[in-house]
Amino acid sequence: MRTDHGGRSFAQSNLLQARLHEVVPGGAHTYARGPDQYPEFMTPILVRGNGCRVWDVDGNEFVEYGMGLRSVTLGHGYSPVVDAVRRAVADGISFSRPTVHELAAAEDFLSLVPGADMVKFAKNGSDVTTAAVKLARAVTGRRRIAVCDQPFFSTDDWFIGTTPMAAGIPDDARQDTARFRYNDLASLAEILDACDVACVVMEAATATAEPQPGYLEGVRALCDRTGTLLVFDEMITGFRWAAGGAQSVYSVTPDLSCWGKAMGNGFPLAALAGRREYMELGGLRTDRDRVFLLSTTHGPETASLAAFRAVADAYRDDDPVGRMEHAGRLLADGVRAAAARHGLGEYLEVVGRPSCLVFVTRDAERVPSQAYRTLFLQELLRRGVLGQSFVTSAAHTETDVELTVAAVEAALMVYRRAIDRGSVAGLLCGRPVAPAIRRTAEPRRVD
């Protein structure tokens, strides 16, 4: 097992990570940020960031990808956002009545998402997706939900009950949710025709899958025919595919849509948006029984709403998506060329939309491998690149991409040795990474 880290020390990070396990379950507040997602003994604890660069407690500097689980599109410490937040918090953050920020932010949001009539803000994506499900159930009088076979929608029972990490979820909650396959209209039609479904919850596209011609239109038509509400999860696609989300790119309008992540360039903000006739069931202009939709103390705090308004300005006045895509294309081309030079084109693959790239690592048998993924992550960390993906931001410059490609080139020399040996043994420091959502703590249990 290797114990060197290319001249970098992770001693302070390792100490703090051990302490985190004593006070925070899993050692992180988000499973995707957990130490089991990174090479063992190389889990940087960060202290600051600027643009696409971050620094850890040991003084290591990294070019970061993933950018706050895709929540930062403009770069860390983006001045217009920071300045807007500073002005807002100087006048107070939370009050007993709405502030002018709530109206202004709602109007800004609806100007970017013309398919929505109303919006309500919250603090995290799970809250708004669950609010969409609850609203759909109230509208339709139905209970069941059809969920696309995509990675993640909510921490709540209706979704987590369908994953391997379902401890604590009642059986009836799990039975209420059915899964259908992306780009497979027949699999959705089978569910919608077999039982009364309140809503279809899906991402219009993902990093690794684009809709086939006519697919989203077909989903829309199936929902209309069966009286089922269509809910688009725009957590990732919003402000990364376009300011108006995937629905604006593919010209298919959902009944409800759920937003978060990049809305505030990292500041905590989420949103449920949708058609007036449905959203009003959570308001005061309805004769029907009211839905307790979203009611959060911190949803309308002024700092995050000010951050969102500055983000909206950046997307109106500039082209952040274009810059993300430019950096992504350069990076994908550079990594693919490096892999080809080392004869590893079939073992390391870069896939996805240029603004949302991921990499696939395969072993000597060309089978996707967590062990080889860990080896690749390890070698990138040793060379100043931090990221579970190659997801870019508008702050990634050509210089950052060149540094990354050079790190990949060097990492692939080690990867080539592992392929030739048929094993990462002797090259990998510690245990391989493991899926974030899994039934047991093994294979990365912490003693």
N, C-alpha and C positions, 0 to 999 in steps of 0.2 A: 504494500500500500504506500502511495506517495504521501509525504508529509510536508513537502515544500510548497510554497505558494507564490513562486516567481518573485521573491523579494518583498512581497506584501505580508504584513502582519494582520491577523484578525483576532489578536489576543483580547483586546478590550471588547470587541463585538461578541466573542465567545463567552466572556464573563457576563456581559449584560444579557445575552440570550439565555444563559443558565438561570439568571435571576428572573427573567420574564416568565420562565416556566414555573417558578414558585408563586407568582402572583397573578398570572393571566393564563387561563386554560388554553393549551396549545401553543403558548409562547408568542401569540400574536392575536390581534383583534379581528383579523380577517383570515379565513382558512387559506385563501390563495396567497397570503403574505407569509404563511407559516414557514418555519425552518425546514420542514419536511419537503418543501418545494424547491429547495436549494441544496447544493452540495454540503454534506456534513462538515462542520468546522469552518465553513466559508459562508456565513450568513451575516452580511454587513448590517450593523445597526446605524442608521443614517442620522446625521445631525443637520444637514441643510442641502439645498439644491439651488441651482441657477440655470435657467434655460433647460438644456437636456443633460446637464452635469449634476452629479450628486457626490457628497463627501460623507464618509462614515467616521465613527468615533476613533478609529485608528489613523485617520488622516488620509485614507485611500480615496482617490478620485476615480469616478467611473462615468462613462457615457451610459445613460440609462435608457432602456427601452421598456415598453409597457406603460410607462409614465403614469404611475398611480393607478394601476389596473384600468388603463385607458381613460382615466378621468381628466388628464391634463393634456390639452391639445395645443395650447399657446406657449407652453414652457413654464417651468417653475419660476416663481417670483416675477411673473409678467407684470411690468410696471403699471399699465393702465388699470388692471384688475386690483393690484395692491393699493394704488392710489385711491380708487373708488371705494374700496373697503375701509381704508383709513379715514376718509371723510365721513362715511356712514357711521362707523362705530364711535366717532368723536361726539356724535349727537345721541348716542344711546342705541341699544340693540333690540330690546324687547319691551313691549308696552301692553297696556290693557285694551287697546283698540287698534284697528288696522292703521298702518302708516301709508304715506303717499308712495312708498317704495312698492307696496303690494299691487297697487293699481298700475303703476308704471311698468313693473316687471311683467305683469299679466298681459298688458297691451303689447309690450315688446315680444313676448313669447308668441302670442297669437298672430302677430305680423309675420313671424318666421314660419309658422305652421298653419297655413291657410285652411287646412282641412278640419281644424278644430275650432269650436265656437267658444269654449270655456276651458279654464285651467285651474287646478288647485295644487298648491305647492306643499311639499313635505320634505323629509330629510333623507330618506333612503329608498332605494328601488323596490325592496320587498314590500314596503308599506303601500306604494302606489299600485304595484301589480295586484296585491291582494285587494285593494280598494276597487280595482277594475273588475275583479272576479265577483266581489260582493255586489257591486252595482249591476253587473250582468245578471246575476241571480235574481235581484229585485225586479229588473226590467222584464225578464222572461218568465219568472216563476219556476225556473228549472234549477237543478242542483249540480248536474255533472259538468265537467270541464274537459275539453280536448286540448292537449298540450303537445306541441311539436317536440320531436326528439332532438332538442338542442340543449346545450350544457346546463343553463341555470336561469331560473326565473324568480325565485323567492325563497326566503328562509321559512315561510309559513307552511302549515300542515299540508295544504292542497298540493304543493309541489314537492317539498322535501320527503313526503311520504312515498314518492315514486322513485327515490334514489336509494343507494345502498346504506345511507346514513339515516335510517328511518326510525331509530330507537326513540320511544316516547310519543310516536304518532299513532293515534287510534286507527284501527282497521278500517272503519267506515270512511275516514278521511282519505285513506289511500285508495279505496274503491271508487271514490267519486271522480277520480282523474284518470283519463285514458290518454295514451300516447299515439301519435300518428307520425308517419315518416315525411321528412321534408322532400319537396319536389315529387311527391307521390299523391296525386289527388284522390286516387282510388282508396288509399288507406284512410284518408280523412272522410271521404264519402261514406265508407263503411261504418264509421263511428256515428256520424251525424244522422244517417238513415236508421241506425239500429236503436237509438234512444234520444230522448230530449236532452240536448246539450245547451247550457247557458251561454258559453262563449268558447271561442277558439283563441288560444294564446300562443303567439309565435314571434320570432324575429323574421322580418322580411328577407334578411340575408345575414350571413355570418362571415367570419374571416375566411372560412374554407368552403363556403357554398353560396353560389349566386342562384337566383330563381331562374328556372328554365322558362323560355318564352311561353306566356300564357298561364303560368302556374299561379301567380298571385291573383290574377284576374279570375282564375278558376276557383280559388279559395273564397274570394269575395262573392262570387256567384253562388257557391254552395251555402255560405252563411245566409245570404239573402233568401235562398229557396227554403231553408229550414228554420228561418226566424232566429238564427244564432248570431250573437254579437261577435264581431271580429276585433281582437285586441292585438295591436302591434307593440312588442317590446322594443323601444328605441334607445335603450340604455347605452349600447355601444354604437349603433348606427347614427344616432343623433349627434350632430356636430362633428362626426368623423366621416360619414358618407356625404353629408351635406348639413347645413344649418337646419333645414327643414326635415331632416331625417331620411330614412329609406323610403318612406311613403312619397316624398317629393321626387326621389330619384326614379322610382319604378311606377309612379303615377297611379297608385292604388291607395285609396283612403280608407282607413279603418274606422270603426265606430268609436273606439277608445284607443289611446296610446299612452305609453308609460316612458318617462324620461328620467335621466339622472346623469351620473358620471361627469361628462365634459361640460354640462350646463354652467357650472361655476368655475371651470378650470381648476378643479380640485376642491373648491369650497363645497360644503355639504348641502346639496339641494337636489330634489327630485320633483317630478310633476306628473299628475294625471290630467290628461287633456281629452276632449271628446265633443261629441255632438250635444247641443244644448238640451234636446229633449231627454237625454239620459242624465247628463250632469245635473240638471235642475232637480232631480230626485233627491239630491243631497242638499238642496237649498230651501228657500222659503217661497218659491213661486210654483208650487205643485199642490194638487188636491189629493194626490196619492199618499200612502204611508211613506214617511221620510226615511231615507237611508242615512245611517250614521257613516258618512263617507270618509272624510279625513279631518281630524281635529287634533292638531299637534301644537304644543307650546312653542316649539322652536322652528316650525315650518316657515313662518314668515319673518324670522329674525333678519334685521336689515343688512348685516354684513354679507350674507350669501346672496340676497336679492341684488345688492349693489354689484357683487361680483358677476352675477348673471348678466346684468345690464351692460357691464363693460365687455363681457364676452360677446353679447349680441352686437354691440358696436363694432367689435373687431371683425365679426363675420360679415357685417354690412359693408364696412369700409375697406376690407382687405380680403385676401384669399388664403386663409389658413389651411383649408383642405387641399388646395393646390400645392402648397409648400410641403405638407405632409406626404402627399402623393409623389412629389418630385424626389424627396429624400428616400421614400420607400422604393421607388423604381431604381434609383442609383444603388441602393443597398442590395436589393434583390439581384440585380445584374452582377454586382461585384461578388456577392457570395456564391452565386451559381458559377461564375467564371473560376473562382478559387476552388470550388468543389470539383469542377471539371479538370483543373490542372492536377489535382491529387488523385484523380480517378475515383472520386467519391460522389459523383452526380446521382447515383442510385441509392446512396446512403444518407446524404444530407440534402433535404429538399426545402426550398422556401416557397410557401404558398400563401394565397390570400390577396385581398384588395391592397393596392400599394399603400394606403393609409392604415392598414390593419394586418400586417404580415405576421405569420407564425412560421416556425420551422419544424420539420419532421425529421427525427433521427432514427436510423435503422441499424440493426446489427449485421454481422457477417452473413447472415441468412436473408438479409433484406427485410427483416420483420421489425416493425416499430418497437423501439426499446427504451425503457426508462433508464437503464444503466448507461446506454450510450448518450442519452440526453444529458444525464448528469455529468458525464465526462466532458461533453461539449460545454455545458454551463461552467464547469470548473475551469477549463482552459481559457474561456472568455474572461471570467473573473480575475484570473491570474494576470490578464493583459489589459485590465481596465474597462471591461464592458459588463454591465449589469443588466440582465433582462431575461425573463422567461419566454420572451417573444422578440420579434423585431418590429414591434408597433412603434411608429415614429410620432413626433409632434412637429408643429410648425417651427420649433426652435432647433431642430436637427439641421445642421449646416452640411455642406459638402465636406468640410474638414472633419466633422464628426463621423460622417459616413466613411471617409477614407481611413480614419483611425480604426473604425469597427472592422472594415474589410481586412486591414492588416492584422488585426487580432484574430479574425476568423482564419486567415491564411496560416498563421502560426498554430492555432488550435487544431487545424486539420492535419498537421504533421503528426500530432499525438493520436488523433482519431484514426489516421491511416495505419498506425502501428497496431491499434486495437483491432481493426478490421483484419489485418494480416495475421494477428495472433488468434483471432476468433474469440477474444475475451478482453474485458477491461481490467482484469486482474493485474495488480502491480502498477496500474496507471491511475486508478480512481482512488481518491482520498475519502474513505468512509462509505456509507451505504447509499444506494441509489435513491433518487426522489420517489415519491409515491403519489397516487391520485389524491387531490385535496379532499374529495368526498369519497370516503371509503368506510366500510363497516367497522374495522378495528384499527387501533393505533399502529399495530404492525403493518408493514415492515419497518416503520420508523418510530417505534415506541421509544419513549425517553424514560430512563430509569432515574 
